[in-house]
Amino acid sequence: MMLGRGLPSRSGSFRPENLGQNALALIGNLCFTFFVIGVLVFTIIAATYEPEDPLFHPSTKLTNFLTSTSNATFVSDSTVVKTGEDFMTANETAYGKSINASDVINPVTSEGDAEAAEIEARDCSGEIDKPIDCTDPEVFHLMMTAAIEQFKDIHFYRFGKPVRGMNDSSCHMAWRFRPKEGKTASLYKDYRSFVISRSENCSLSVVSIGDYHSGGNARKRKRHQKPGFEKTPMGEDDKSSGIQVVGESVNDSLPVVESEKSFDQGRYLLYNGGGERCKSMDHYLWSFMCALGEAQYLNRTLVMDLSICLSSVYTASGQDEEGKDFRFYFDFEHLKESAAVLDQGQFWSDWNKWHQKDGLSISLVEDIRVTPMKMAGVKDTLIMRKFGSVEPDNYWYRVCEGEAESVIQRPWHMIWKSRRLMDIVSAIAAKMNWDFDSVHVVRGEKAKNREQWPNLAADTSPDALLSSLQDKVDDGRNLYIATDEPDISFFDPLKDKYSTHFLDEYKGFWDENSEWYSEMTKLNNGVPVEFDGYMRASVDTEVFLRGKKQIETFNDLTRDCKDGINTCSSSAT
């Protein structure tokens, strides 16, 4: 009966005495859930966040970066990468004192007026066609004086002894110099042909001086040749001063281990795989410098793959291109003289010959969380870091993040731009006698994107350029225009006011008849090397940076921001 049936029993969990425990358990579960979600969000952000990297920003950013202890982060940038020489300040004391015309004493006039008068009275009518003795001190001083007087926009630091030219009336002479208003910490070498004539009274005069690098016989200093003339010698080894000399012969042959014993005693670091392949050049270099920095920290030889895949952003085909070489873009001679490096192919050849016989060991590291500090005590002959296929955790530069960033320093002073490319830069500047102003005009895809760069197209039109430049560049000046605008005729209206120059005017410096083409073909085992998009951008930028006045697109020509709308404040800080 209903009256006799008891009331339903309460569940134990809803008893009054258990409500407090249930509330605490519910709060605990919610807190744990939020904690797990927070950890997941933080992990995703940590894996994908790429903070701003001041290395690839101009002006004061470089100074701030180089004095900072934080050097691990990276942000992609499509501009030409900066290398060691870009971080060096132009310190005049490092080059010694420049040579002036007053420093060059003519041996004829220095002996007194009587001897000079005697020479003037001599009759050389029968010796006018006699070969010029290029080793004669009088000829040497005459050539130095003529060079100093003709090239007024450069400082001379050393003259080499003249040698015979291509015929009886020509002599070749080399010299080291810097542009008077040079902002980069580099020396340059030129060697030119001089045509010299003898008058009936035996006096000598320079008839003409050839173009840049026209004096090939003076390019290499011969063994046992006496030194030339310099005011304050820099010492036997100029490389020790850390100054790049553009124009010298390049020796970028691969280093070779001298013997089996030397190989056995060596300790090596090798990076295998990773996500750097076919990335932009700045990404590649940022990661490579991490590997080089770790090798320096561990006191090991870096085993490097000299082959490079050039990103599609630099290629005419719009496709990534394999088969490039580190030495196409960077100064390998300077690197191998500054750091212990070996080519990967050569290393594996030696390893396969000797590792079993000599019991050489290998330590395989497949986790980027294994820091360089943890490997400092590893005794194995080879440490191989093996990177996976998942980006971004397979980027080399991740090794230098976290606690390693305050320990591993990227040795930027060891990486310079290719001296062969820089020689083209020097040749172009020499064509303008190092006396030119420059303007960088960005158009291309950015000018077409009105949403991100609403004013760029109008601000870089010919009329707008003429208006912007009128107070910055004097009429009649040589004006080098570095630009991504494919139609050079676009700038024709500027020709009425300036002597305009563009990169493509100087194709002769890299075409199939050029010295660059010949040397690169030889370097590439007989296969011609294309002057690719990255090389073009690099040379174009470096010529721009050698202008006496430099006008930038986003600093001087337009109100738009370099990285798009509303980014000026972030890029400026």
Secondary structure by P-SEA (a helix, b strand, c coil): cccccccccccccccccaaaaaaaaaaaaaaaaaaaaaaaaaaaaaaccccccccccccaaaaaaaacccccbbbbbcccccccccccccccccccccccccccccccccccaaaaaaaaacccccccccccccccaaaaaaaaaaaaaacccccccccccccccccccbbbbbbccccccccccbbbbbbbbbbbbbccccbbbbcccccccccccccccccccccccccccccccccccccccccccccccccccccaaaaaaccbbbbcccccccccaaaaaaaaaaaaaaaaaacbbbbcccbbbbcccccccccccccccccccccaaaaaaccccccaaaaaaaaaacccccbbbbbbbccccccccccccccccbbbbbbcccccccccccccccccccccccccccccccaaaaaaaaaaaaaacccbbbbbbbbccccccccccccccccccaaaaaaaaccccccccbbbbbccccccccccccccccccccccccccccccccaaaaaaaaaaccbbbbbcaaaaaaaaaaaaaaccbbbbccccccccccccccccccccc
